[in-house]
C-alpha cells in the first residue's frame, strides 16, 4: 500500500472533468488507426487518418 500512497494522496487534488460528448465513439475510430499503424508495416498513415477524419466528422455532425 505504501507504494501507492503518493498516487492516492495526489489523486485527491485532481480536478475531475467530464469526458466530451461522443468521446468513446471518437476513441473507437482512432483506436483502429493506432492499431493499424502499430501492426502493419505498410500502413498508409495519410489514408488511415483521412478515413478516420471522415468518420469523426460524421459522428460530430450527428451531434
C-alpha positions as CSV (number, residue, x, y, z in Angstrom):
1,X,0.0,0.0,0.0
2,X,2.8,2.5,0.8
3,X,3.9,2.3,-2.9
4,X,0.5,3.7,-3.9
5,X,0.1,6.3,-1.2
6,X,1.6,9.1,-3.2
7,X,-0.9,8.3,-6.0
8,X,-3.8,8.2,-3.7
9,X,-2.8,11.4,-2.0
10,X,-2.3,13.3,-5.3
11,X,-5.5,11.9,-6.8
12,X,-7.5,13.8,-4.1
13,X,-6.2,17.2,-5.5
14,X,-7.1,16.5,-9.1
15,X,-9.9,18.5,-10.8
16,X,-12.1,15.9,-12.4
17,X,-13.5,16.7,-15.8
18,X,-16.4,15.1,-17.7
19,X,-15.5,13.4,-21.0
20,X,-16.6,15.4,-24.0
21,X,-19.7,14.2,-25.9
22,X,-19.1,11.2,-28.2
23,X,-15.6,10.7,-26.8
24,X,-15.9,6.9,-26.7
25,X,-17.1,6.8,-30.3
26,X,-14.2,9.0,-31.4
27,X,-11.7,6.8,-29.4
28,X,-13.1,3.7,-31.2
29,X,-12.4,5.3,-34.6
30,X,-8.9,6.4,-33.6
31,X,-8.1,3.0,-31.9
32,X,-8.3,1.4,-35.3
33,X,-5.9,3.9,-36.8
34,X,-3.4,3.4,-34.0
35,X,-3.7,-0.3,-34.2
36,X,-3.1,-0.4,-37.9
37,X,0.0,1.9,-37.7
38,X,1.5,-0.2,-34.9
39,X,0.8,-3.6,-36.5
40,X,1.1,-3.1,-40.3
41,X,4.5,-2.3,-41.8
42,X,2.9,-0.8,-44.9
43,X,0.2,1.1,-43.2
44,X,-0.8,4.2,-45.2
45,X,-1.0,6.7,-42.4
46,X,-2.4,9.6,-44.5
47,X,-5.1,7.3,-45.8
48,X,-5.9,6.0,-42.4
49,X,-6.2,9.5,-40.9
50,X,-8.3,10.7,-43.9
51,X,-10.7,7.8,-43.4
52,X,-10.8,8.5,-39.7
53,X,-11.4,12.2,-40.2
54,X,-14.4,11.4,-42.4
55,X,-15.9,9.1,-39.8
56,X,-15.2,11.5,-37.0
57,X,-16.8,14.4,-38.9
58,X,-19.9,12.2,-39.4
59,X,-20.1,11.4,-35.7
60,X,-19.7,15.1,-34.7
61,X,-22.3,16.2,-37.3
62,X,-24.9,13.9,-35.9
63,X,-24.1,15.5,-32.5
